[in-house]
């Protein structure tokens, strides 16, 4: 398993087909709750939900509004992100709850 490249605080500017393959981290280098950029009609802020050797599942903001979508992306369509997105990064992840290593609440620990 390879490690992901350092996160970027700015939105990527290169579309996935033009990315240098050496700059693309393998899908399984990402972990649940990692902040990422995903490419869907432009680069969008997202958070990893699950990862496999072939793809990642991401909750992301498909528009500039607060709503979110969940989709699966292959590695060229994902890039590490360091900047915070309040609509995604603070959503009840661990607030008053015990969480499993995959980011799910432990049964019976809801506040």
C-alpha positions in Angstrom: 0.0 0.0 0.0 1.4 3.4 -1.0 1.1 6.6 0.8 -1.0 9.5 -0.5 0.8 12.7 -1.6 0.8 15.6 0.7 -2.6 17.4 0.9 -3.1 20.5 -1.0 -4.8 23.6 0.5 -5.8 24.9 -2.9 -8.2 23.4 -5.4 -6.4 21.4 -8.1 -6.4 23.0 -11.5 -5.6 20.0 -13.8 -8.4 17.7 -15.0 -7.9 14.0 -14.2 -6.9 13.0 -17.8 -4.1 15.6 -17.8 -2.7 14.6 -14.4 0.8 13.0 -14.3 0.3 9.4 -13.2 3.2 9.8 -10.8 1.2 12.4 -9.0 -1.8 10.2 -8.5 -2.0 8.3 -5.2 -3.4 4.8 -5.3 -7.0 4.5 -4.1 -6.1 2.3 -1.1 -3.7 4.9 0.2 -6.7 6.9 1.5 -8.5 6.2 4.8 -12.0 7.0 6.1 -12.3 10.6 7.1 -9.4 11.8 4.9 -10.1 15.2 3.4 -9.9 15.0 -0.4 -10.8 16.9 -3.6 -12.9 14.9 -6.1 -13.5 15.7 -9.7 -17.2 15.9 -10.7 -17.9 18.7 -13.1 -14.9 20.5 -11.5 -12.9 19.8 -8.3 -15.1 19.5 -5.2 -14.3 19.1 -1.5 -15.0 15.7 -0.1 -14.3 13.2 2.7 -13.4 9.6 2.2 -16.0 7.1 3.5 -14.3 3.9 2.3 -11.3 2.8 0.1 -10.3 -0.3 -1.8 -7.4 -1.0 -4.2 -9.6 0.1 -7.1 -11.7 3.1 -5.9 -12.8 5.3 -3.0 -16.3 6.2 -1.8 -16.6 9.9 -1.0 -19.1 12.2 0.6 -18.7 15.5 -1.3 -20.3 18.8 -2.1 -21.5 18.6 -5.7 -22.3 22.3 -5.7 -21.4 25.4 -3.7 -24.5 24.7 -1.5 -24.3 22.8 1.8 -25.9 19.6 0.4 -23.8 16.6 -0.2 -23.6 13.6 -2.4 -21.9 10.2 -2.1 -20.2 8.6 -5.1 -17.4 6.3 -6.0 -14.2 7.6 -7.7 -11.1 6.0 -9.2 -7.7 7.3 -8.1 -7.2 9.9 -10.9 -10.3 11.7 -9.8 -9.2 12.1 -6.2 -6.5 14.3 -4.6 -5.6 15.0 -0.9 -7.0 18.2 0.6 -5.7 20.1 3.6 -8.1 23.1 3.6 -11.2 22.8 5.8 -14.7 22.7 4.5 -17.1 23.4 7.3 -20.0 21.7 5.6 -18.1 18.4 5.4 -15.3 18.3 7.9 -17.3 19.1 11.0 -20.5 17.2 10.4 -21.1 15.2 13.6 -17.9 13.2 13.2 -17.2 12.2 16.8 -19.1 15.1 18.5 -20.1 13.5 21.8 -19.8 10.0 20.4 -17.4 7.2 20.5 -16.3 6.2 17.0 -15.0 3.0 15.4 -11.7 3.2 13.4 -13.8 3.5 10.2 -15.6 6.6 11.5 -18.9 5.0 12.4 -20.6 5.6 15.8 -20.2 2.9 18.3 -23.6 1.3 19.0 -25.3 2.8 22.0 -23.0 5.8 22.2 -25.3 8.4 20.6 -25.5 11.7 22.6 
